[in-house]
Amino acid sequence: MEEKNFFERVYEVARQIPKGKITSYGAIAKSIGAAKSARMVGYAMNSAKDLEDVPAHRVVNRNGLLTGKSHFGDHSAMQEVLATEGIKVKDNKVQDFEKHFWNPAKELE
């Protein structure tokens, strides 16, 4: 059986983020056993913009900042999609971060 590459493992986790929830690059990295690879998860999310089944808009940095927003074309697109899912964003930062945070390491045990 062929082992999945890093990006595929990241996408597998990202696909499971529930609507109305967000997670961080670092949380995804930790959940796939690559705790120090948050930046690589960011690269994977940047490459996911053309994959309709990967909700890259639900992945933010550890402080709740929409650091990947420039990869959605329109700079407000990421915020707008999150708003339709009930996540309030102010000044490019998710409000009530802990309330909306989904931890894949705990949820996917």
Secondary structure, 3 states (H helix, E strand, C coil): CCCCCHHHHHHHHHCCCCCCCEEEHHHHHHHCCCCCCHHHHHHHHHHHHHCCCCCHHHEECCCCECCCHHHHCCCCHHHHHHHHCCCCEECCEECCHHHHECCHHHHCC
